[in-house]
Amino acid sequence: MGIDLDWLEKHFFKQGLSDAQKSLIHDKIEVCEYAKGDVIVAQGSPGNAIYVIHSGSAYIDCHCNGENVRVGTAKPCDLVGEMSFLTEDDASATVTAKEDCIIYKLTRDAFTSLMRDNPELAYAIFAHLLTHTANVIRQMNAEKAAVQHYMAGNHF
């Protein structure tokens, strides 16, 4: 299975790519297929890659105090593994395929090489990563506010 460059241009980069950039993507990004139930990222594993969900969806679970807690679901265009990729900490959650998935994987080493080979393309990836992370934080803030509102006795 190859990389769907049209999809990446439309949904991830939101811009056209040059032939040189397309060639670099083929060299740097790995296409991974996961079956329903496969672990994509295991909590506690080294965070050395970001994963872009091309198709399918995945559960995001945190193991906390002896329990698995579902903290989210990732869908096409979403990134997973981004927090540990940015911080070099171990993965803070387990990501499991909810259904069969095709995922584009970019390792930290490949990203570092990309920064040297094509800074404009690396910037576009980093911009998407930051936008995604900001959206996750906004969603978490809204959920935290709703919980605090509820705990204060202000039921919806």
N, C-alpha and C positions, 0 to 999 in steps of 0.2 A: 504494500500500500504506500502510495506517495503522499507528499504534502499537497494539500489543496490551496494553492497560492491565491486563487481568486477569492476564496473564503477568508484567508488571512488579510488580504488587501482590504476587503470590504468590512470585516467584522473586528479585526484586531488592530491593524495599522491605520485603517480609515483613510488610506491614500494608496495611490499606485506605487509600485516598486519598480526600480530599474532592473534590467537583466542581471547586472552585477549583484544587486541585492538579493534577487531571487536565487542566484547561484550560491550565495553565502548562506541563505536560509536552508537550502538543500544540504549544505556541508555542516551546518551547526545544529540544526533541529532534528531530533529523532522522533519518528512516528511510533507510538506505542499503542497496542491494542490490549484492552482489559475486558475480561468476561464478567458478567454479573457476579458480585461477591469477591472479586479479586481486590487485594489491598494495593492501592496505588502509592500511598505514603503511609508509613507506620509511625505512630507517635514514638518519639525517642530516637528515631533514626537520624543520621546526619542530613542536614538541610542543604543539599548541594545542587538543587535544580528547582526550576519553576515549571509547572505543568499547565498547559492551556487546553481546556476541554473543547475539542472540536465537535464531538457528537456524544450523546449519552448524558448521563448525570451521575453524581456521586454523593454519598453521605459523608459528612464531616462530623467525627465523634471525638470527644476528649475523655480519656480515662482519668477519673478524679475520685478520690476517696473510695476506691474499690468498685466504682460503678462507671459504666460507659454512659456519657451524656451526649445526645445528639445536639450539636450546636449549629448545624446548617446543612444545606444541600447546594451543591455546585452544579451548574448547568452549562450548556455551550457558551463559549466566550469567557467563562469565568477562569480565574487562575487559582491554583492550589499550590501549596508549598512556598508561597511568596514570603511569609514572615521569616521562616528559617533561612530562605535564600538571602534575604536582606541582612539578617543579623548574624548568620553563620551559627546560630544555635540549633540544637536538635529540634525536630519537628514537634510542634505542640499539640498536634491532633493526628488522628488516623483518618485517611480518606479511602473509602471503599466504593467500588463501582456499584451503583444502584441498579444499573443495567449495563449492557455491553457499551464500552466507550472506546473512542479513538481520541488519543491525547498526544499533543505535541510537547515534547520535553526539551528544555534548554538547560544544560548544566552550567554551573558557575564558570567552569573553565572555558566552555564554548562562548559564554557571554563576554568574558574577559578578552578572549581572542577577537570577538566581534567588535568590541570597543576599539581595538587597535586597527582592525581591517576596515571597518565602516562605522565611524562614530555616529553618523546620521541615523543609521538603522538601529544601532544600540540605543540611541536616545529615544527613538520611537518605541522600542520595547520597554525601556525604563519609564517613559511617560505613561504607557498603558498600565504598567505595574503600579505606579504611584496613584493613578486615577482609581484603579481597582481597590487599592489599599484604603484610600480616602473614603470610598463608598462603603467598604466594610466597617470602617470606624464610625461613619455616620449612622449606619444601621444599628451598630452596637449601642451607640449613644441613645438612639431613639428607643431601643428595647430597654435600656437601663432606666431611662426616664419613665417609661410606662410602668416598669416594676416598682420604682420608687413611688410613683403616683398611686399605684394600687395598694402598696404597703402602708401608705399614709391614710388609707381608708377612702380614697377617692376612686370608687369603682366605676368603670365605664358602663 
